[in-house]
Each structure stands twice: as C-alpha cells, then as structure tokens.
Amino acid sequence: MLTVTARDGNGRVGFFQANGKTIHVPCFMPVGTRGGVKSLSGSDLTSLGFEVMLANTYHLMLRPGAQIVKDLGGVGSFGRWPRAVLTDSGGYQVFSLKSSYSAHGVHFKSVYDGSRHELTPERACEIQLMLGSDIQMALDVCSELPSDPGTLRGAAELSVAWGDRALRFFHATSRDHGESNPLLFGIVQGGDDSDLRAWATRQTRARAFDGLAIGGLSVGEPRQVMTNMIEVVVGQLDFDPRPRYLMGVGDPVGILEAVSRGIDMFDCVLPTRLARHGTVLTDLGKVHLKARDNGSRDDPMEEGCTCEGCANCSRGYIRHLFNVGDPTALRLASIHNLAWMYRLMTRARYAIEAGSLTGLISQVKGAFEGEGRLDC
Ligand SMILES: [Zn+2]
C-alpha cells in the first residue's frame, strides 16, 4: 500500500515497500532490458539514486534463461543491482511479435533462435519468481491502437481472466513463501475506449493486486487520448491506496501530465535510447551532441549537472567520442539522461509538496515545445 505524504490536486508524493525495499514515488524506472541498462553497471544506477529498475521477462527467459538467473541469485544479484527489480510479464514483447493466443495462453517463437515457447499467466509468474523480481506483473493481452471494439473488449476481458489466474498462482507460490515476498500488479487494458477502460479498472481494482498498472497506451496514439484514458482509470480509483504505474511512458511532458493526474510510476527506454543516438535532455530542451557547433564547445552537456559526464567532460569531447565511435560516449550520455530523469522526478515531488506542480509542467513544456512528442 502507498503511504501518501503530500498531494497537489490528484498528484501525490509517497512511498511503498516491495519485498522489504522502499520505493519513493513519483518515480521513473530505468529499463534494464536484459538485466542491466545498456552501457551502465548496477552501481551506476545506485549512484544516480534510482530505487527500482525494470527488467524484461521475455528477454531474460530466452537469454540467458530464467534458471541461470535464478541460480545466480536473481536479476539483482546477477547484475549487482542491490535495489528493487520490477519485471514485466513478457506479454508486451510477445504480442508485438503477432503471436497466436488462446484463452489458455500465448505461443511465440524466440527472436534469438526460433525456438517455440508458451507463456501463460501461471508461467509468467513462475518465471518472474525465478528472476527474483520484487514487483511482478500479471500477464495481460496487449492490443494495438487503433483496434476494432471487439478486439479491444476481448483483450480487456481476457486480461481480467488471466489476472485471476495470475493471482491464484502467485498466492500459492510467491506470497509469504520462502525468504522473498514480492508484490503482484494487475494491468488495466481497454485501448482507447473509455467505457471499456472504466470497466477494466473496476475489475482490476476489485482484485487483490498490490498495485495497478495501465497498459496498452503510449503505442502511437495522440497524447490527448492517453491523458483521457488516464483520467478515466484514475476516476475509478477514488482513494484506492495502491501504487499506480503507467507502462512505457518516458517523455518528460507526458510523465508530468500523468503525475498531475495521479500516476506514481513510469518506465521507458526513451532516455537511454536517445542518449545512445547522441541526444541529451536538459532543462532547456533536447541537445543534439553530434551537431557541428558542439565540436568547439568547452561547456558540459548541461550547466550545473553533477553527473559523471557533465562533471568531467566538455560537449566538444563527448561529440568527438561519438564521431569516432567510442562507446564511452554512449555511457556518458546515458548517465546524463538518467540523472536528468531522476532530477525531473525529484522536482515533481518537491513541486507537489510546494503545491506548484502546474508551474513545473509549464516550465518543462516550454523547454520541450516545438520538439514534437518524445515517444518510446
Ligand atoms: Zn549531466
């Protein structure tokens, strides 16, 4: 359950426990797709201040395999990451492969070697337990947008049914069993259909999940559609005390808009993907490090930033590293973007405590105005 310590409108500051680890919200979770964030170590993430990292079940179950990760002590021990791990269910990747599914589960082929696998609600929980996850996600059915009403309804209804199966399996195997005591979050689907979203939220809210996630958004729909759906979901939650997680949203303005509507947790590959392409996030908007005029600049990526890259290197030097293909450039830009995201969430918390969240949103919108939406 989330302990709320401050509110500004629907925006909230608080904390909750996951398997004995404290997570303060609102928070951004860096994505360690294969157990670690590309080019960074677990200690890099710890130094940046993050309290929870997301790892992808789909990739880890295929390589190196859930059993190996389990034998090496779980994702945290495997990647030397001492804080909380949230694992997705694998569903998003599996459904993006146009996999075939039935009421029982979903069949898919490995992108690595073409081997065939099945994921069911029970198996998804079992694998996440083997991965040593602190926060598991129930397997859901992701539909594309746009989709016809029948497809959206089918996906939302099956997600609810699979949520029940996940809960039964989770409580029989994971909760209060052995040394670890992870959480299980349920996922609200429903596409861009307000009535269906409201129905799916009521169904998910009524079940004994430890947190509620909103899935199936940030898949290319206009931002207004996304914010409308967030409002529909939060409107059904009243004072529900559980953490709320908006999956796959990582653009700064989108995050703050969602925070102001009562969302607590976010994840996205965007900040580190942008960094690897030479784009860094600053309080003045995006900076394209590869731009020619950065070549002769002696100032850091962002004045006042104390990250490893800004504290030690000029823009000119990092541009040079990008130009010569030195992987150090990817690392320094990734560290900066994650440091900036961490600061953004800290600023959101302070703004909620001070009652000035609206002002922060205007400021960040101003910085990224004209940049277009930053999608994952
Ligand atoms: Zn920096």
Residues whose N, C-alpha, C, O or C-beta is under 5 A from the ligand:
A	BS01	ZN	C305 C307 C310 H336
